[in-house]
Amino acid sequence: MMDPTLDYIRRYLLEEEIEELNIRSYKDEAALQDIEEPFYEILGQKYRPTPNEQLVASSQLESDLSSSSSSTSESSNKDTLIGCLPVMEFHKGIEAGMKFLPTIHNLATDCKEKIVSAYLSEVKYENSARYKLAEKDDFGMMSMSRSRKYSSVRDLDILEGRNSKISMIDSEEPITVDLYDEELYTLLIHCSEAVAINDKQRAQELLNKIRMQSSPNGNGIQRLASVLADALEARLAGVGSEYFRRLIANRVKFPDIYFLKGYHMLIRAAPFTRVYYCFSNRNILNVARNARKVHVIDLGIKFGFQWPSLIQAISKREGGPPKLRITGIEFPEPGFRPAKRIEGVGQRLQEYAASFNVPFEYKGIASQWESICIEELAIDDDEVVIVNSIFGLCGVKDETFSMDSPRDRVLKLIRQIKPQIFIQAELNRSYSSFFLTRFRQILSIFAASYDIVDSTVPFRDKERLLPENVYFVPSIINSVACEGLDLMEKPETLKQWQRRNLRAGFEQLPVNPDVVKECRNLVRDGYDNRYFIQEDDNWLLQGWKGRILTGVTAWKPKLDK
């Protein structure tokens, strides 16, 4: 039986591909007109549109004469056409915008070319070098170095030095690489040191060597080095923040299909997201077993891929499905329609729920999460309320941004909501405020991410680099090239999240053994055997080659005494 999540994504992709083909066809006709029209003028004839263009004009006329509902649909299609500019127009936009940036005028163009080439052509894999599998430490975990082991945690009060399976990130811990790539790794470290003290001559010499040995199509460390070199060069030139802002501003010109294909590739290559969907949905079904109204507040809904499987599950409930309300919350997108994407998500989910006869209501909120007030959520007294956040809260600023921590304000809002359950999944990583330490952390963390793509996606898959360039690259560029308030991410380890949530007035719930079993089966039956899943200290943990990368847990507000 087809997994509901993957089936929904495939249908989503098919619709986007059809729309993209229509857009390209429209642009091709316009380009053809530009070529043909001067020849008609030379011949003294009036330019006549091609049959295809007449068809477009006819369709437009029919649309103008149609009902108001059809007009609304056509307006939406126009907005989509404007938002989904063709790839070549995107090329020109970035190239024009980056001209004034000293020494790194080609960085955004390079990044854009990596994404487009990954989407349009087959990747030629230049080198099949691999990371060595690190040796196991005394606790059955893989050490990322032969000389030192990661620290471990178990209890909240006495966390350091205990036998535990939650591996904390050690900022000084180097990754283990093949000897072939060891020099490249050393060059990156030395270059970051030169950039840190603003030794431009030394840094440029090292950057030249890094570029000689790295490649956007090489093995994992070579591709990562190529991105890090761009980020280091931007930081060295003093334009890191400007470069990142322009990179993000131009991302809105990408059709959604780029992000969808990248997301689809990540879900197929790694089990993390699907496991957390499974964990979350099973817990929701348990707490809402007898409810007639269920309200899910999704912090970071993205494309809404979690909810088709829940809709299918509740549609089969004996006695009929409950009414399902979903409030999808996201950060506003740049442009004149900050809620455009999440509104589209709601429309698709509405149609999906109708196909399974599930009463459904959706509300999208595009806002800074800490500014949302409880009244906007319109919570009813007779509904079971669930708060869900899958990799979302790390995007909210913390106390380094403001004394009144936005992150704590979001947790305070969740506690005010008084949900029956609050489900939270986070990456197990932390970035230092000090550049050199942060650079080593990023190198270690993303080496594992690039290794996953290398090890689980076929070399000749033409879309294998898409998730890296769509999702990894912006994070790396921001974390390396930017500083201070311009740092967009402030991730925390699972231990740090545990402390923060307990301070905010939550208590952690035990992991349901049946849910753990189901998640284990999902990983075992569908993914590489180097992934692992385990339970520890009320967290369901996932990792790769012995290293804990992510965790999910459930909370509920403590009762006021």
Summary of the structure (lengths in Angstrom):
residues: 561
radius of gyration: 25.1
end to end distance: 48.6
largest distance: 89.3
contacts: 1772
relative contact order: 0.13
helix: 53%
strand: 12%
